[in-house]
Amino acid sequence: MIDAQIVKEALKKNKVRTEVFKDIEYLRFTDDYKDIPRGTAIFKDFVVWGYPHIGRIFQLTTGLPEQFNAPVWVEEKVDGYNTRIFSYKGEIYTLTRGGYICPFTTDRVREFISEKFFEENPHLVLCAEVAGPENPYVEEFPPYIQEDIAFFVFDIMKKGEQGFLPYREKLRIIDKYGLPHVEMFGRFELTQIEEIKRLLKKLNQEKREGVVFKEDAERDKRVKYITSYANINDIKVTSLNMLGLPADYYTNRLLRLALFIEEEQVEKNESLYKEIGEAFLEGIFKACQMVRSEGKVYRTFRCRFNKKENALLFLEQMKHASAHIQIAERSLEKKGRYYLLEFDKVFLNMTGLLGHLLKGGSVID
């Protein structure tokens, strides 16, 4: 367990909050505090540590030998949202990256993760990415998922312990229980830069997000590397709500994009520049049209629930998640085996500024 004195200090500094999900009360770290990462959750008998921050390299040729001292395992970085899956009093629950028990992911998890795994391993925590067009958090998803969602395990932790199980132990457990997992491309020597580059070019052509490198050594260091497709797509998807993100969100992606193109010697032509410009402007044009016709900028999400009560819990949780986004329910109805929830995320900052400007308002810059 985490030292009680540290928890008291964090509470005084508003780094920890008490949360309640149904009949479960727990503490959630809202920010990093000392060596405790954001999203760490403290339950009565155990702790689920937050998922650590992972650095990102912008160049393969210099980045890999600079960051690693041993061969690396290479896995796909799936475009979705992070969850930690654990058992508590015989039930399976999931935590968001920020440490909330998620009503949506918890509702769906048993369809993808065998209960037998937690019956035999109640001390373990699965770290997974949830991705697909019908997830309630992120707009982007891998091209090979055309409906609903899927789970992809990429790490395994122990309750109460930071760090992860060794890579080969993770592979053994995934194989034993048939756990769904991210695509694993194998183990590479640091001298195999050209093979890794070819892999990244292939992933870029397939419109996949990128990879995570995991060092085959005791320190288990990790870094991420993102494809040029993912950088442009990030801009394209988020430009509808450009004011909802910090400026460095876009400058970082432009820098990553430029360095990827430069290192991989991608042709710098009019088509590339046109694609980047459209990525920025199409979302803004669409936002203007929304404000003119409907008075708000929003994006519609849809997701499937097994239980109606979980859909209602999810809506209530989302309504308190951000002061800059308003949640507006469109519909919740039974369709086939699922309850289908549709809702809008209304982007208040973008709505407010565009509404002001389109009415002839002025700003001081």
Backbone hydrogen bonds in HBPLUS format (Angstrom, degrees):
<---DONOR---> <-ACCEPTOR-->    atom                        ^
c    i                          cat <-CA-CA->   ^        H-A-AA   ^      H-
h    n   atom  resd res      DA  || num        DHA   H-A  angle D-A-AA Bond
n    s   type  num  typ     dist DA aas  dist angle  dist       angle   num
A0006-ILE N   A0003-ASP O   3.10 MM   3  5.47 124.1  2.42 105.6 118.6     1
A0007-VAL N   A0003-ASP O   3.23 MM   4  6.64 154.1  2.30 149.2 156.6     2
A0008-LYS N   A0004-ALA O   2.97 MM   4  6.27 155.1  2.04 147.8 154.3     3
A0009-GLU N   A0005-GLN O   2.99 MM   4  6.26 158.0  2.04 146.8 152.5     4
A0010-ALA N   A0006-ILE O   2.93 MM   4  6.15 159.0  1.97 147.6 153.5     5
A0011-LEU N   A0007-VAL O   2.88 MM   4  6.12 150.8  1.97 147.8 155.8     6
A0012-LYS N   A0008-LYS O   3.07 MM   4  6.34 158.1  2.12 148.7 153.5     7
A0013-LYS N   A0009-GLU O   3.12 MM   4  6.41 140.7  2.28 142.2 152.9     8
A0015-LYS N   A0010-ALA O   2.80 MM   5  4.96 168.8  1.82 156.6 153.0     9
A0014-ASN N   A0011-LEU O   3.08 MM   3  5.02 160.7  2.12 107.0 109.6    10
A0030-THR N   A0015-LYS O   2.75 MM  15  5.31 145.2  1.87 133.0 143.9    11
A0017-ARG N   A0028-ARG O   2.91 MM  11  5.32 154.8  1.98 143.2 150.7    12
A0028-ARG N   A0017-ARG O   2.82 MM  11  5.32 158.8  1.87 154.6 162.0    13
A0019-GLU N   A0026-TYR O   2.80 MM   7  5.46 172.7  1.81 166.6 168.7    14
A0026-TYR N   A0019-GLU O   2.99 MM   7  5.46 161.5  2.02 152.1 156.7    15
A0021-PHE N   A0024-ILE O   2.85 MM   3  5.15 159.5  1.89 150.1 156.8    16
A0024-ILE N   A0021-PHE O   2.85 MM   3  5.15 165.4  1.87 130.8 134.4    17
A0027-LEU N   A0042-ILE O   3.02 MM  15  5.00 163.1  2.05 141.0 145.2    18
A0042-ILE N   A0027-LEU O   2.84 MM  15  5.00 159.4  1.88 142.1 149.2    19
A0029-PHE N   A0040-THR O   2.97 MM  11  5.37 164.3  2.00 157.4 162.3    20
A0039-GLY N   A0029-PHE O   2.85 MM  10  5.30 177.0  1.86 149.8 150.4    21
A0033-TYR N   A0036-ILE O   2.84 MM   3  5.15 163.3  1.87 151.5 157.3    22
A0036-ILE N   A0033-TYR O   2.81 MM   3  5.15 162.0  1.84 133.0 136.1    23
A0040-THR N   A0037-PRO O   3.25 MM   3  6.07 147.3  2.36 142.3 143.0    24
A0041-ALA N   A0048-VAL O   2.93 MM   7  5.26 166.6  1.95 151.0 153.4    25
A0048-VAL N   A0041-ALA O   2.91 MM   7  5.26 166.5  1.92 157.5 161.8    26
A0043-PHE N   A0046-PHE O   2.86 MM   3  5.35 158.5  1.90 167.8 175.2    27
A0160-GLY N   A0047-VAL O   2.73 MM 113  4.67 152.0  1.80 153.9 152.1    28
A0224-LYS N   A0055-GLY O   2.87 MM 169  6.29 148.7  1.97 139.6 149.2    29
A0057-ILE N   A0224-LYS O   2.99 MM 167  6.26 166.3  2.01 172.9 168.8    30
A0063-GLY N   A0059-GLN O   3.01 MM   4  5.26 129.9  2.27 116.0 130.7    31
A0064-LEU N   A0060-LEU O   3.19 MM   4  5.65 172.9  2.19 136.7 138.9    32
A0066-GLU N   A0062-THR O   3.24 MM   4  6.16 141.2  2.40 138.3 149.2    33
A0067-GLN N   A0063-GLY O   2.94 MM   4  6.01 148.6  2.04 150.5 157.7    34
A0068-PHE N   A0064-LEU O   3.00 MM   4  5.90 155.9  2.06 157.0 162.0    35
A0216-ASP N   A0071-PRO O   2.81 MM 145  5.60 173.6  1.81 159.6 157.4    36
A0072-VAL N   A0188-PHE O   2.89 MM 116  5.39 155.8  1.95 157.3 159.6    37
A0188-PHE N   A0072-VAL O   2.76 MM 116  5.39 167.1  1.78 160.5 162.0    38
A0073-TRP N   A0214-LYS O   2.75 MM 141  5.04 168.4  1.76 147.4 148.2    39
A0214-LYS N   A0073-TRP O   2.87 MM 141  5.04 158.3  1.92 147.4 153.2    40
A0074-VAL N   A0186-GLY O   2.93 MM 112  5.76 154.8  2.00 162.6 170.5    41
A0185-PHE N   A0074-VAL O   2.83 MM 111  5.44 156.7  1.88 154.8 161.8    42
A0075-GLU N   A0212-VAL O   3.09 MM 137  5.37 162.0  2.12 149.3 155.0    43
A0212-VAL N   A0075-GLU O   2.88 MM 137  5.37 150.3  1.96 145.2 153.4    44
A0076-GLU N   A0183-GLU O   2.87 MM 107  5.39 160.7  1.90 160.9 165.1    45
A0077-LYS N   A0210-GLY O   2.85 MM 133  5.15 172.0  1.86 123.4 122.2    46
A0081-TYR N   A0130-VAL O   2.95 MM  49  5.40 156.5  2.00 143.9 149.5    47
A0130-VAL N   A0081-TYR O   2.89 MM  49  5.40 163.0  1.92 152.8 157.2    48
A0083-THR N   A0128-ALA O   2.86 MM  45  5.40 151.2  1.95 164.1 164.8    49
A0128-ALA N   A0083-THR O   2.90 MM  45  5.40 171.3  1.91 159.2 162.0    50
A0084-ARG N   A0095-LEU O   3.09 MM  11  5.12 149.3  2.19 133.8 142.8    51
A0095-LEU N   A0084-ARG O   2.84 MM  11  5.12 150.9  1.92 141.0 150.9    52
A0085-ILE N   A0126-LEU O   2.72 MM  41  4.95 164.5  1.74 149.6 155.1    53
A0126-LEU N   A0085-ILE O   2.92 MM  41  4.95 153.0  1.99 145.6 148.5    54
A0086-PHE N   A0093-TYR O   2.96 MM   7  5.54 163.4  1.99 153.2 158.4    55
A0093-TYR N   A0086-PHE O   2.81 MM   7  5.54 168.8  1.82 168.3 172.2    56
A0088-TYR N   A0091-GLU O   2.80 MM   3  5.34 153.7  1.87 149.6 158.3    57
A0091-GLU N   A0088-TYR O   3.10 MM   3  5.34 166.3  2.12 112.9 116.9    58
A0102-CYS N   A0094-THR O   2.97 MM   8  5.88 153.3  2.05 141.9 150.5    59
A0096-THR N   A0100-TYR O   2.76 MM   4  5.29 152.6  1.84 148.8 157.9    60
A0099-GLY N   A0096-THR O   2.96 MM   3  5.11 158.4  2.00 106.6 113.7    61
A0106-THR N   A0102-CYS O   3.00 MM   4  5.87 158.7  2.04 148.4 155.3    62
A0107-ASP N   A0103-PRO O   3.04 MM   4  5.91 144.5  2.17 129.2 138.5    63
A0108-ARG N   A0104-PHE O   3.17 MM   4  6.48 143.3  2.31 147.3 156.7    64
A0109-VAL N   A0105-THR O   2.95 MM   4  5.79 131.9  2.19 148.0 159.2    65
A0111-GLU N   A0108-ARG O   3.05 MM   3  5.83 158.1  2.10 124.6 131.1    66
A0112-PHE N   A0109-VAL O   2.97 MM   3  5.55 158.8  2.02 117.2 123.9    67
A0113-ILE N   A0109-VAL O   2.94 MM   4  6.02 156.1  2.00 160.8 168.5    68
A0117-PHE N   A0114-SER O   3.13 MM   3  5.67 141.8  2.29 108.9 117.2    69
A0119-GLU N   A0115-GLU O   2.99 MM   4  6.27 148.9  2.09 150.8 160.8    70
A0120-GLU N   A0116-LYS O   3.04 MM   4  6.18 151.7  2.12 149.3 154.3    71
A0121-ASN N   A0117-PHE O   2.82 MM   4  5.84 123.8  2.14 133.8 150.6    72
A0124-LEU N   A0121-ASN O   3.13 MM   3  5.68 172.1  2.14 122.2 124.3    73
A0159-LYS N   A0123-HIS O   2.84 MM  36  5.58 171.1  1.85 160.2 161.0    74
A0125-VAL N   A0157-MET O   2.84 MM  32  4.95 158.5  1.89 136.7 136.3    75
A0157-MET N   A0125-VAL O   2.79 MM  32  4.95 166.6  1.81 152.3 156.1    76
A0127-CYS N   A0155-ASP O   2.86 MM  28  4.96 169.5  1.87 146.7 144.1    77
A0154-PHE N   A0127-CYS O   2.88 MM  27  5.98 168.5  1.90 159.0 159.8    78
A0155-ASP N   A0127-CYS O   3.34 MM  28  4.96 159.0  2.38 137.6 135.6    79
A0129-GLU N   A0152-PHE O   2.85 MM  23  5.10 155.2  1.91 134.6 139.7    80
A0152-PHE N   A0129-GLU O   2.86 MM  23  5.10 136.9  2.04 145.1 157.3    81
A0131-ALA N   A0150-ALA O   3.04 MM  19  5.57 162.2  2.07 156.6 162.0    82
A0150-ALA N   A0131-ALA O   2.81 MM  19  5.57 134.5  2.01 152.2 166.9    83
A0134-GLU N   A0148-ASP O   3.18 MM  14  4.60 166.5  2.20 132.8 128.6    84
A0145-ILE N   A0142-PRO O   3.24 MM   3  5.81 167.0  2.26 119.0 120.4    85
A0153-VAL N   A0180-PRO O   2.88 MM  27  5.98 168.0  1.89 124.2 127.2    86
A0182-VAL N   A0153-VAL O   3.16 MM  29  6.08 153.2  2.23 143.0 141.9    87
A0165-LEU N   A0156-ILE O   2.84 MM   9  5.75 162.7  1.87 164.3 167.3    88
A0161-GLU N   A0158-LYS O   3.15 MM   3  5.49 158.5  2.20 134.5 132.2    89
A0169-GLU N   A0166-PRO O   3.07 MM   3  5.30 120.9  2.43 102.7 117.7    90
A0170-LYS N   A0166-PRO O   2.94 MM   4  6.27 153.5  2.01 154.7 163.3    91
A0171-LEU N   A0167-TYR O   2.97 MM   4  6.34 157.3  2.02 151.3 157.1    92
A0172-ARG N   A0168-ARG O   3.04 MM   4  6.25 152.9  2.11 140.6 147.6    93
A0173-ILE N   A0169-GLU O   3.04 MM   4  6.31 160.0  2.08 151.2 155.5    94
A0174-ILE N   A0170-LYS O   2.93 MM   4  6.14 167.2  1.94 158.0 161.6    95
A0175-ASP N   A0171-LEU O   3.01 MM   4  6.13 160.4  2.04 146.5 151.8    96
A0176-LYS N   A0172-ARG O   2.90 MM   4  6.07 158.0  1.95 146.6 153.2    97
A0177-TYR N   A0173-ILE O   3.06 MM   4  6.18 164.2  2.08 155.6 157.6    98
A0178-GLY N   A0174-ILE O   2.92 MM   4  5.61 113.1  2.38 135.7 149.9    99
A0179-LEU N   A0174-ILE O   3.06 MM   5  4.92 146.3  2.18 134.3 141.5   100
A0192-GLN N   A0189-GLU O   3.01 MM   3  5.45 165.2  2.03 114.8 119.5   101
A0196-ILE N   A0192-GLN O   3.11 MM   4  6.42 158.2  2.16 152.1 158.5   102
A0197-LYS N   A0193-ILE O   2.82 MM   4  6.10 154.1  1.89 152.3 160.3   103
A0198-ARG N   A0194-GLU O   2.98 MM   4  6.23 154.8  2.05 145.1 151.2   104
A0199-LEU N   A0195-GLU O   3.06 MM   4  6.35 152.2  2.14 142.8 150.4   105
A0200-LEU N   A0196-ILE O   2.96 MM   4  6.29 158.2  2.01 151.0 156.3   106
A0201-LYS N   A0197-LYS O   2.91 MM   4  6.18 154.7  1.97 151.2 158.1   107
A0202-LYS N   A0198-ARG O   3.03 MM   4  6.26 154.6  2.10 145.0 151.5   108
A0203-LEU N   A0199-LEU O   2.95 MM   4  6.29 159.5  2.00 151.7 157.3   109
A0204-ASN N   A0200-LEU O   2.87 MM   4  6.02 151.2  1.95 144.7 152.9   110
A0205-GLN N   A0201-LYS O   2.99 MM   4  6.26 155.5  2.06 145.6 151.5   111
A0206-GLU N   A0202-LYS O   2.99 MM   4  6.26 140.8  2.15 142.8 154.1   112
A0208-ARG N   A0203-LEU O   2.95 MM   5  5.28 163.4  1.98 152.7 154.3   113
A0207-LYS N   A0204-ASN O   3.11 MM   3  5.09 160.3  2.15 104.5 109.0   114
A0227-THR N   A0209-GLU O   2.95 MM  18  5.80 167.3  1.96 143.8 147.0   115
A0211-VAL N   A0225-TYR O   2.94 MM  14  5.51 158.2  1.99 158.5 165.3   116
A0225-TYR N   A0211-VAL O   3.01 MM  14  5.51 151.2  2.09 158.9 157.1   117
A0213-PHE N   A0223-VAL O   2.79 MM  10  5.37 168.9  1.80 169.8 171.9   118
A0223-VAL N   A0213-PHE O   3.09 MM  10  5.37 146.9  2.21 139.5 148.5   119
A0215-GLU N   A0221-LYS O   2.80 MM   6  5.24 172.9  1.80 163.2 165.6   120
A0220-ASP N   A0217-ALA O   3.04 MM   3  5.44 144.0  2.17 110.7 121.0   121
A0231-ASN N   A0227-THR O   3.26 MM   4  6.61 154.3  2.33 144.9 151.4   122
A0232-ILE N   A0228-SER O   3.09 MM   4  6.36 165.9  2.11 157.6 159.8   123
A0233-ASN N   A0229-TYR O   2.87 MM   4  6.03 161.4  1.90 153.5 159.7   124
A0234-ASP N   A0230-ALA O   2.84 MM   4  5.95 152.4  1.92 145.9 152.6   125
A0235-ILE N   A0231-ASN O   3.34 MM   4  6.60 159.4  2.38 142.2 146.3   126
A0236-LYS N   A0232-ILE O   2.93 MM   4  6.21 162.2  1.97 151.4 156.9   127
A0237-VAL N   A0233-ASN O   2.89 MM   4  6.01 164.2  1.91 155.2 157.9   128
A0238-THR N   A0234-ASP O   3.06 MM   4  6.11 160.1  2.11 147.7 153.2   129
A0239-SER N   A0235-ILE O   3.02 MM   4  5.80 134.6  2.24 148.7 155.7   130
A0241-ASN N   A0238-THR O   2.91 MM   3  5.60 146.1  2.03 120.1 128.3   131
A0244-GLY N   A0241-ASN O   2.90 MM   3  5.46 155.8  1.96 118.0 126.0   132
A0245-LEU N   A0242-MET O   3.38 MM   3  5.87 168.7  2.40 113.8 115.7   133
A0249-TYR N   A0246-PRO O   3.00 MM   3  5.58 156.6  2.05 115.5 122.9   134
A0250-TYR N   A0247-ALA O   3.07 MM   3  5.75 134.3  2.28 115.8 124.3   135
A0251-THR N   A0247-ALA O   3.22 MM   4  6.58 164.7  2.25 148.0 152.6   136
A0252-ASN N   A0248-ASP O   2.94 MM   4  5.61 158.2  1.99 132.8 139.0   137
A0254-LEU N   A0250-TYR O   2.95 MM   4  6.18 155.5  2.01 151.7 158.5   138
A0255-LEU N   A0251-THR O   2.97 MM   4  6.12 156.1  2.02 145.4 151.9   139
A0256-ARG N   A0252-ASN O   2.87 MM   4  6.09 162.9  1.90 149.7 154.7   140
A0257-LEU N   A0253-ARG O   2.86 MM   4  5.91 156.8  1.92 141.6 148.6   141
A0258-ALA N   A0254-LEU O   2.91 MM   4  6.08 163.2  1.94 146.7 151.0   142
A0259-LEU N   A0255-LEU O   2.99 MM   4  6.17 162.7  2.02 152.0 156.5   143
A0260-PHE N   A0256-ARG O   2.94 MM   4  6.08 152.4  2.02 145.8 153.6   144
A0261-ILE N   A0257-LEU O   2.97 MM   4  6.18 168.5  1.98 155.0 157.8   145
A0262-GLU N   A0258-ALA O   2.87 MM   4  6.02 155.8  1.93 144.5 152.0   146
A0263-GLU N   A0259-LEU O   2.89 MM   4  5.95 164.4  1.92 145.2 149.3   147
A0264-GLU N   A0260-PHE O   2.88 MM   4  5.90 164.5  1.90 152.4 157.5   148
A0265-GLN N   A0261-ILE O   2.92 MM   4  5.59 109.3  2.43 131.8 145.0   149
A0266-VAL N   A0261-ILE O   3.04 MM   5  4.91 148.7  2.14 134.8 142.5   150
A0272-LEU N   A0269-ASN O   3.14 MM   3  5.46 122.5  2.48 103.7 116.6   151
A0273-TYR N   A0269-ASN O   3.23 MM   4  6.63 165.6  2.25 156.3 159.2   152
A0274-LYS N   A0270-GLU O   2.89 MM   4  6.01 154.6  1.95 148.6 156.2   153
A0275-GLU N   A0271-SER O   2.96 MM   4  6.13 153.7  2.03 143.2 150.1   154
A0276-ILE N   A0272-LEU O   3.06 MM   4  6.38 157.3  2.11 152.6 158.0   155
A0277-GLY N   A0273-TYR O   3.00 MM   4  6.19 164.6  2.02 148.4 152.8   156
A0278-GLU N   A0274-LYS O   2.89 MM   4  6.06 162.8  1.92 151.5 156.4   157
A0279-ALA N   A0275-GLU O   2.99 MM   4  6.12 146.1  2.11 138.8 148.1   158
A0280-PHE N   A0276-ILE O   3.31 MM   4  6.69 149.2  2.41 147.0 152.8   159
A0281-LEU N   A0277-GLY O   3.02 MM   4  6.25 170.5  2.03 155.2 157.8   160
A0282-GLU N   A0278-GLU O   2.91 MM   4  5.46 167.5  1.93 144.4 148.2   161
A0285-PHE N   A0281-LEU O   2.87 MM   4  6.12 164.2  1.90 162.8 166.9   162
A0286-LYS N   A0282-GLU O   2.96 MM   4  6.17 159.7  2.00 147.2 153.0   163
A0287-ALA N   A0283-GLY O   2.90 MM   4  6.11 151.7  1.98 143.0 151.1   164
A0288-CYS N   A0284-ILE O   2.97 MM   4  6.25 155.5  2.03 149.8 155.6   165
A0289-GLN N   A0285-PHE O   3.05 MM   4  6.37 158.9  2.09 149.7 155.1   166
A0290-MET N   A0286-LYS O   2.96 MM   4  6.23 153.3  2.03 148.1 155.5   167
A0291-VAL N   A0287-ALA O   3.04 MM   4  6.32 161.2  2.07 151.8 155.7   168
A0292-ARG N   A0288-CYS O   2.99 MM   4  6.23 163.8  2.02 152.8 157.3   169
A0293-SER N   A0289-GLN O   2.97 MM   4  6.09 158.3  2.02 148.4 154.1   170
A0294-GLU N   A0290-MET O   2.64 MM   4  5.39 159.1  1.68 150.5 157.4   171
A0295-GLY N   A0290-MET O   3.14 MM   5  6.43 122.3  2.49 136.3 141.4   172
A0295-GLY N   A0291-VAL O   2.98 MM   4  4.07 134.7  2.19 104.1 113.6   173
A0347-PHE N   A0297-VAL O   2.82 MM  50  5.65 154.1  1.89 152.0 160.8   174
A0299-ARG N   A0345-LYS O   3.06 MM  46  5.41 143.2  2.20 132.9 143.6   175
A0345-LYS N   A0299-ARG O   2.90 MM  46  5.41 159.9  1.94 151.6 157.2   176
A0301-PHE N   A0343-PHE O   2.78 MM  42  5.47 171.4  1.79 171.5 173.7   177
A0343-PHE N   A0301-PHE O   2.96 MM  42  5.47 158.3  2.01 149.4 156.0   178
A0303-CYS N   A0341-LEU O   2.95 MM  38  5.45 151.0  2.04 148.8 158.0   179
A0341-LEU N   A0303-CYS O   2.92 MM  38  5.45 172.2  1.93 172.2 170.0   180
A0305-PHE N   A0339-TYR O   2.88 MM  34  5.03 156.2  1.93 142.6 150.6   181
A0339-TYR N   A0305-PHE O   2.75 MM  34  5.03 166.2  1.77 151.3 156.2   182
A0310-ASN N   A0307-LYS O   3.21 MM   3  5.52 131.4  2.45 102.1 113.6   183
A0311-ALA N   A0308-LYS O   3.03 MM   3  5.13 120.8  2.39  98.5 113.6   184
A0312-LEU N   A0308-LYS O   3.06 MM   4  6.43 156.1  2.12 154.8 161.2   185
A0313-LEU N   A0309-GLU O   2.95 MM   4  6.16 153.7  2.02 142.5 150.1   186
A0314-PHE N   A0310-ASN O   2.88 MM   4  6.00 154.3  1.94 142.4 149.6   187
A0315-LEU N   A0311-ALA O   3.02 MM   4  6.29 161.6  2.05 148.0 152.0   188
A0316-GLU N   A0312-LEU O   3.08 MM   4  6.28 161.1  2.12 146.6 151.5   189
A0317-GLN N   A0313-LEU O   2.95 MM   4  6.17 157.0  2.00 148.9 155.3   190
A0318-MET N   A0314-PHE O   2.90 MM   4  6.13 161.4  1.94 156.3 161.2   191
A0319-LYS N   A0315-LEU O   3.04 MM   4  6.21 148.1  2.15 146.6 154.5   192
A0320-HIS N   A0317-GLN O   3.23 MM   3  5.62 150.2  2.32 106.2 114.5   193
A0321-ALA N   A0318-MET O   3.08 MM   3  4.95 167.3  2.10 106.4 110.0   194
A0348-LEU N   A0324-HIS O   3.06 MM  24  5.46 149.6  2.16 147.8 153.7   195
A0326-GLN N   A0346-VAL O   2.95 MM  20  4.94 163.0  1.98 141.6 146.1   196
A0346-VAL N   A0326-GLN O   2.78 MM  20  4.94 176.6  1.79 155.6 155.9   197
A0328-ALA N   A0344-ASP O   3.00 MM  16  5.08 163.0  2.03 144.6 149.1   198
A0344-ASP N   A0328-ALA O   2.80 MM  16  5.08 164.2  1.83 144.7 149.2   199
A0330-ARG N   A0342-GLU O   2.80 MM  12  5.28 161.0  1.84 141.5 142.4   200
A0331-SER N   A0342-GLU O   3.16 MM  11  5.25 159.6  2.20 136.0 138.3   201
A0342-GLU N   A0331-SER O   2.90 MM  11  5.25 163.8  1.93 155.0 155.2   202
A0333-GLU N   A0340-LEU O   3.20 MM   7  5.50 155.9  2.26 139.1 141.5   203
A0340-LEU N   A0333-GLU O   2.79 MM   7  5.50 161.3  1.82 161.1 154.8   204
A0335-LYS N   A0338-TYR O   2.80 MM   3  5.61 165.9  1.82 166.4 171.2   205
A0338-TYR N   A0335-LYS O   3.34 MM   3  5.61 149.2  2.45 130.7 125.2   206
A0351-THR N   A0347-PHE O   2.95 MM   4  6.04 159.7  1.99 152.3 159.1   207
A0352-GLY N   A0348-LEU O   2.84 MM   4  5.90 161.6  1.87 147.5 152.5   208
A0353-LEU N   A0349-ASN O   3.03 MM   4  6.22 173.3  2.04 154.7 155.9   209
A0354-LEU N   A0350-MET O   3.06 MM   4  6.01 165.4  2.08 148.9 153.0   210
A0355-GLY N   A0351-THR O   2.96 MM   4  5.85 153.0  2.03 140.6 149.1   211
A0356-HIS N   A0352-GLY O   3.04 MM   4  6.16 154.3  2.11 142.7 149.5   212
A0357-LEU N   A0353-LEU O   2.88 MM   4  6.16 164.9  1.90 156.3 160.1   213
A0358-LEU N   A0354-LEU O   2.82 MM   4  5.83 166.7  1.83 153.2 157.1   214
A0361-GLY N   A0356-HIS O   2.85 MM   5  5.12 148.4  1.95 152.9 147.7   215
A0360-GLY N   A0357-LEU O   2.93 MM   3  5.15 158.0  1.98 109.9 114.6   216
